[in-house]
Amino acid sequence: MQQPEVIEFYMSMEKCGVTVWIDGGWGVDALLGKQTRPHKDLDIAIQEKDVAILRDQLKTEGYQDIKVEIARPHNFVLGDYEGLELDVHVIVLDGYGNGVYGPVENGEQYPAASLTGTGTIGDYPVRCISPEWMIKFHSAYELQEKDFKDVSALCDKFGIVLPQEYVRWVQ
């Protein structure tokens, strides 16, 4: 997904009244204020109350459910005929501002502090995951070199100590 498509999507959601937090690789780039690598998709978090609006809007733009074999009510992927992909993470804000992700009993969430990030894509201001939490979220899976590059760039820009699991990548 290219920068113009990301900005166009974000603006269309704003017009519909849908709050979007940019996550994943584009979230890293938004925090850094520049695109650092190509992205195959756009990861976002939205509130459950906005899912129907998002789906209705994107349906008019040719998006449909893809990767249905791995879809869950709180995480699904939409794609269009040009190959653009949107990885949607659905949250429910609790009384403390935490974004509960999936069944409550799973204990997964976007903590309130994670939903406070701001960045830019192009020159367009966007909501995104905060730098500290973007780094923490880049550790719950098998790490790749691109993760090291993302995390080390965030650590450098925001003065955050590189997490221990990334030290093996330092030359």
C-alpha positions as CSV (number, residue, x, y, z in Angstrom):
1,M,0.0,0.0,0.0
2,Q,1.4,3.4,-1.0
3,Q,1.4,6.7,0.8
4,P,-1.4,8.3,-1.3
5,E,-3.7,5.3,-0.7
6,V,-3.1,5.5,3.1
7,I,-3.8,9.2,3.2
8,E,-6.9,8.8,1.1
9,F,-8.2,6.0,3.3
10,Y,-7.5,7.9,6.5
11,M,-9.2,11.0,5.2
12,S,-12.3,9.0,4.0
13,M,-12.6,7.5,7.5
14,E,-12.4,11.0,9.1
15,K,-15.2,12.2,6.9
16,C,-17.3,9.2,8.0
17,G,-16.6,10.0,11.7
18,V,-14.5,6.8,12.2
19,T,-11.5,7.2,14.5
20,V,-8.5,5.2,13.1
21,W,-5.2,4.5,14.8
22,I,-2.4,3.5,12.4
23,D,-0.5,0.5,13.5
24,G,2.2,-1.8,12.1
25,G,4.7,-0.7,9.6
26,W,2.8,2.4,8.5
27,G,2.4,3.3,12.2
28,V,6.2,3.1,12.6
29,D,6.7,5.3,9.5
30,A,4.0,7.8,10.8
31,L,6.0,8.2,14.0
32,L,9.2,8.6,12.2
33,G,7.6,11.1,9.8
34,K,8.8,9.4,6.7
35,Q,8.3,6.2,4.8
36,T,11.3,3.9,5.4
37,R,10.2,0.8,3.5
38,P,7.5,-0.6,1.3
39,H,4.3,-1.9,3.0
40,K,2.1,-4.7,1.7
41,D,-0.8,-3.6,3.8
42,L,-2.1,-1.0,6.3
43,D,-2.7,-2.1,9.8
44,I,-5.3,-0.2,11.8
45,A,-7.2,-0.2,15.0
46,I,-10.8,1.0,15.1
47,Q,-13.6,0.8,17.7
48,E,-16.2,-1.9,17.3
49,K,-18.9,0.7,17.1
50,D,-17.3,1.9,13.8
51,V,-16.9,-1.5,12.0
52,A,-20.2,-1.3,10.1
53,I,-19.4,2.2,8.9
54,L,-15.9,1.1,7.8
55,R,-17.3,-1.9,6.0
56,D,-20.0,0.1,4.2
57,Q,-17.6,2.8,3.1
58,L,-14.9,0.3,1.9
59,K,-17.5,-1.9,0.1
60,T,-18.3,1.1,-2.1
61,E,-14.6,1.3,-2.9
62,G,-14.4,-2.3,-4.0
63,Y,-13.1,-3.9,-0.8
64,Q,-14.2,-7.3,0.4
65,D,-13.2,-9.8,3.0
66,I,-10.0,-11.8,2.2
67,K,-8.0,-14.3,4.2
68,V,-11.3,-15.4,5.6
69,E,-9.7,-18.6,7.0
70,I,-7.9,-16.6,9.6
71,A,-10.6,-13.9,10.2
72,R,-12.0,-13.3,13.7
73,P,-14.7,-10.8,14.7
74,H,-11.9,-8.6,16.3
75,N,-9.3,-9.1,13.4
76,F,-10.0,-9.3,9.7
77,V,-8.5,-8.4,6.4
78,L,-10.2,-6.4,3.6
79,G,-8.7,-6.2,0.1
80,D,-9.6,-4.5,-3.1
81,Y,-9.3,-5.5,-6.8
82,E,-6.0,-3.7,-7.1
83,G,-4.4,-5.8,-4.3
84,L,-4.6,-3.2,-1.5
85,E,-5.0,-4.8,1.9
86,L,-6.3,-3.4,5.2
87,D,-5.6,-5.4,8.4
88,V,-8.3,-4.4,10.8
89,H,-7.9,-4.7,14.6
90,V,-11.2,-4.1,16.4
91,I,-11.2,-2.7,19.9
92,V,-13.8,-1.8,22.5
93,L,-12.8,1.1,24.8
94,D,-13.3,0.3,28.4
95,G,-13.9,2.8,31.2
96,Y,-10.2,3.5,31.5
97,G,-9.7,4.2,27.8
98,N,-8.0,0.8,27.1
99,G,-8.9,-0.8,23.8
100,V,-10.0,-4.3,24.7
101,Y,-8.9,-6.5,21.8
102,G,-10.9,-9.7,21.3
103,P,-12.7,-11.6,24.1
104,V,-12.2,-10.0,27.5
105,E,-11.0,-13.3,29.0
106,N,-8.0,-13.3,26.6
107,G,-6.7,-10.2,28.3
108,E,-5.4,-8.7,25.1
109,Q,-5.7,-4.9,24.8
110,Y,-4.3,-1.7,23.4
111,P,-3.6,0.1,26.7
112,A,-4.9,3.6,26.8
113,A,-1.3,5.0,26.6
114,S,-0.8,3.1,23.4
115,L,-3.7,5.1,21.7
116,T,-2.0,8.5,22.2
117,G,0.5,8.5,19.4
118,T,0.5,11.0,16.6
119,G,2.6,11.1,13.5
120,T,2.5,12.1,9.9
121,I,2.1,10.3,6.6
122,G,3.4,12.6,3.9
123,D,2.5,15.9,5.5
124,Y,-0.9,14.6,6.8
125,P,-1.3,14.3,10.6
126,V,-2.6,10.9,11.8
127,R,-3.4,9.1,15.0
128,C,-1.1,6.1,15.6
129,I,0.2,3.8,18.3
130,S,2.5,5.6,20.7
131,P,6.3,5.0,20.2
132,E,6.7,3.2,23.5
133,W,3.9,0.8,22.8
134,M,4.8,0.4,19.1
135,I,8.1,-0.9,20.4
136,K,6.5,-3.2,22.9
137,F,4.0,-4.5,20.3
138,H,7.1,-5.4,18.1
139,S,8.1,-8.2,20.4
140,A,5.3,-10.7,20.7
141,Y,6.3,-12.8,17.7
142,E,9.3,-14.2,15.9
143,L,11.5,-11.2,15.0
144,Q,12.7,-10.4,11.6
145,E,15.4,-7.9,10.4
146,K,12.7,-5.4,9.4
147,D,11.4,-5.4,13.0
148,F,14.9,-4.6,14.2
149,K,15.1,-1.7,11.8
150,D,11.7,-0.4,12.8
151,V,12.4,-0.7,16.5
152,S,15.9,0.7,16.4
153,A,14.8,3.7,14.4
154,L,12.0,4.4,16.9
155,C,14.4,4.0,19.8
156,D,16.9,6.4,18.2
157,K,14.3,9.1,17.5
158,F,12.5,8.9,20.8
159,G,15.4,8.2,23.1
160,I,14.2,4.7,24.2
161,V,16.5,1.9,25.2
162,L,16.6,-0.9,22.6
163,P,14.8,-3.9,24.1
164,Q,17.0,-6.9,25.0
165,E,15.4,-9.2,22.4
166,Y,16.9,-6.9,19.7
167,V,20.4,-6.8,21.0
168,R,21.4,-9.8,19.0
169,W,20.9,-7.8,15.8
170,V,23.4,-5.1,16.8
171,Q,26.6,-5.6,14.9
